[in-house]
Amino acid sequence: MRMVIEINNILFRNPVNNVNYQIKSLLVYIIKQILQILRRIVIQLREIKIDQLINIQAFEDFLKISIILIKSSIYLKGVVALESTIITHGMEYPTNVQTALGVEEEIRSKGAIPATIIIIQGIIRVGLRPEEIEEIGKNKQKYQKCSRRDFAQIIAQKGYGSTTVAATMMIAHMAGIKVFVTGGIGGVHRGAEHTFDISADLVELGQTPVAVICAGAKSILDIPKTLEYLETQGVPVVGYKTKHFPNFFTPDSGLLCSTNSIKFIILYFEYLTVRFELPRYHYFSLIINFLISFNVLILS
């Protein structure tokens, strides 16, 4: 309405015989309006990505993203983050390398791009070449297990760090990656009522917007207390084609998920969309159990 009134003013405020002036004024006004609209669109787009931009710019001195991942964003291919402790602390060489490369190949076979995350000489690496994974597997003894608390020390000392679930989630979010695959999340340790031994993974799940696919919490943990802590952190637990929470090596721990089972994958994507669009969404997470492959999906 405001634009219509302004156009009428331009047309009728000047003599009729001065048609050229009217047309020129009208075109200038329309161009200005279009530029203002474009400016508002750009601002909105910047607001959508502002957290990601701030994160990347703040860490750009020691964050290196693979050129393959950069190209994948151009061609709109999905990216899946992978942790690196499975290479340095989970298995012996060469099984560790074979497993890491096998997981990456499985992700590629589904049309996505794998992004193994690690810290090398104080530089956070997001996405590795196969020969780099081979080198890491051979020299795994020099890598320190790195959670959120260890970043400053390892980076400042130009050290080597392999990322835990919490650290991988943190870096994946910095790099704008929404999905992360791992073996199993940490949790509440048995006897935690005396030791207060609770994994930082659970805290990260409640504050970082990254979907984490895993085989549940590790079976050596106190699963009931882990689920209670996830509830405290605001992490809904949702089963995909199951109502049972998995137990790492088995699909059923004897405990139930906190939310109704999702029977169709499209419903999961709808759930994910709603979670990410909610105000202050980054304070929420979601766990989904894939019964077929005994996996758990954690969405934040």
N, C-alpha and C positions, 0 to 999 in steps of 0.2 A: 504493500500500500504506500509506504514511504517513497519507493522508487517511482510509482505511478504519479504521485503528486509532484515530485521533482521534475519528471518529464513534461508534465502539463505546464509547469512554470516556465520551463525552457522554451516550449513551443509558443506560449502566448504572452510572454513578457516582452518579446521583441516584435518589431514591425513585420508584417506578413511578407513584404518585399525583400526582407533580408533572410531569404531561405538558406543561403549558404552558411551564414552565421549560426542559424538554428541547428542545421545538420551537424556542423562542426561541434557545437556545444553539446548536442545530444550524444554524439559519438564519444566525446571526451568523458562525459558523465558515465556512460555505460562501461567504458573501459576501466574507469576508476572503481566502479561497483564490482566488476569482475575481478579486479586485482585484490579488492578487499575480501571477496569471497575466497579466492585462492589463498590469501594470507591466513584466513581463519582455518581453512583446511590444513595448511601446513602446520599451524600451531597445534591443532588437534592431533595430527599425526606425531608431532614431536612429544606431546604429552603422553601419548600411548607408549612411546619408546623411551621416555625420559629416564626411567630407572635403569634400563639396559645401557643407554648411552653414558649415563653418569658412571655406572659400574666399569664399563670398558675404558673410558677416558681416565678414570682415577687410577687404573691399574695398567695403563698402556705401556709403561716403562718395563714391566716384567710379566706381560701377558702376550703370548704368541699363539695366534690361531692359525691352524693349517689352511693353506691356500685352497685345498680341496673343500674345506668347510665353507669358506667364503664363496666359492663358486656354487656350492650346493644351495646357498641362500638365494643366489641369483636365479637358479633354475627351480626354486621352490621345492627342493628335495628335503625330506625329513632328516634330522640329525639325532643320533642316539649317543649319549655320553656313556663312557665306561670308566670304571675305577682302575687303579693300577696296583693296589695292594695284593690283588690276586696273583700278579706277576712276581712281586718281590717278597711277599710273605705267605702266600697261600699254597704254592706248589714249588717243587724242585725243577731245575732245568734238566731236560728241555720240555717237560710237560707243561710248565708255566707258559712258555712261548707258544707251544702248539695250541693250548687252550685259548689264549688271548687272540691269536690269529684266527682260530676257528670261530670264536664268537663274532669277531669282526666280519668274517666272511658270511656268517649266517645273517647278519644285519644287512649286508649288501645284497644278499639273495632276495631279501624282501623289499628292495628298492630304496632303502635308507642309507645314510652315510654314518659309519662308526667314528667316534671321537674319543679315543683313549686319552685320559688326563693324567698328567704327572708333572713334577717340578724337577728341572734339570739345570744345575748351576744357577739356582736362584730365579730361573725363568719358568713361569707356568706355561706348560705346553698343552694345547687343546687340539688333539689330532696328531697321530704319529704314523710314520712310514713303517712298513714291515721290518726293514733292517734296523730301525731304531728300537722296535719292540724286541727283536732278537738280541740287540746289545744290552738292553735293560735286563732281560732275562738272564743273560750270562753273568752280569755284574750286579745282581740284585742285592748283594750284601752291603753295598754302599748307600742304599736308599733307606731313609728314615721314614717310619710310618707317620703320616701327616694328617692330623685332624684340624679343625678350625683354629684351635689354640696355637698350633705349631707354625702357621704361615709366616709370621713376622720373623721368627728365629731362622727358619730355613732360607727364606728369601734374602734376609740381611746378610747371612753368612755365605751366600752363593752356594747353598747346599743342594742335596738331592733328597726329594721327598715323594713317596708314593701315597696317593690319596685314599682316604677312607670314604665311607658313604657320606658322612657329613661334609667333608672337604670337597668331594666330587660334586655334590649338590650345589655347594657354594660357588664353585668355579663354573659349573654348567650354567647357573643363573647369570653370572657375570658375562658369560659368552652368549647369552640369549638362547641356550638350549633347553628345551622343555621336557625331554625324556631321557631317563638314565636307567641302565640295566646293571644289576649286580647279583651276587650270589645270595646274600642274606644280610638283613639289617642288624645292627647291634640292638641291645635292649637293656632291660633291667637284669642284673646278675643275681644269681641265687645268693641269699644272705644279705641282700642290699639293705634290709632293715637295720643291719648292723654296720655295713661298710659304706653305704650310700654309693655303691658302684653302679652307675647308670650311664649308658652310652650317650655321647653327644649327638648320635644319629637321631635320637628321638626328639631332641630339642630342635634340630635342623628341620625335621619333617613338619614341625608345627609353624615354621616361619619362612620357608623357602619354596617358591612356586616351581617345583620341578617334579615330574612324574617319575617315580622310581620303581622299576620292575625287578622283583627279586623272589627268592624262595622262602619268604617269611623271615621271622627272626631266627637267629641261630639256635639250634635245639639245646645247646648247653645252658641257655638262659632261662630265667623264670618267665615263662610265657604269660601266665595270668597277670603278673605284675607289669609286664611289658605292655599288655593291652590296657591296663588301668592307666599307665603313664601316657599312652597315646591318647586316651580319652581326656586326660588332664591337659594335654597339649592341643586339644581341639582337632585331633586327627580321626576322621570317620573311617571305619574299616568296612569295605564293601566287597562282597564276593562276586566273582564272575562265574556264573553257572554253578555256584556252590554257596552254602551258608557257613561253611567251616573254615576256620583260620588254620593255615598250614603250619607244619612243624619242621620246616627246612628239608629234611629228607623224606618226609611223608606229607600227604595232602591234608591230613586232619590231625590237629593237636588235641581234639576233644573240646575245643572252645569255639564259640560262634563269633562270626563277624558282627559288628555293631549296627550294620545297615542291611536292608533287604538285598537279596541277590540280584545281580544284573544278568539277564539271560541272553541279551543280544549286544554285540559289540557296538552297534550304532548308539545304543542307550548310554554306553560308557562315554562316547564322544560328546553326547548331549550333556552328561553329568560334568565332564571335564570343562566344557564350554561355560556352563553356569558357574562352576567353581572359580574359574579364572576371571569371569566378568563381575563377580560379587565385589562390592566395596571392601577394601582392605583384604582382598583375597589371599594375599601372601601369608596370612596368619593361619591358613587352613591347609590340610593335607588329606589324602584319601588313600586307603589301601584296598587293592582288589586282588583276589586270589584266582589265578587261572588254573582250574582243576586239571585240565588236559596235560599241561606241562609242569604242574605243581609250582606255579609261580605266584608271586604276589605283586600287585601293581600299586605303587604309592604315588598318589597325585597330590601336589601341593597347590 
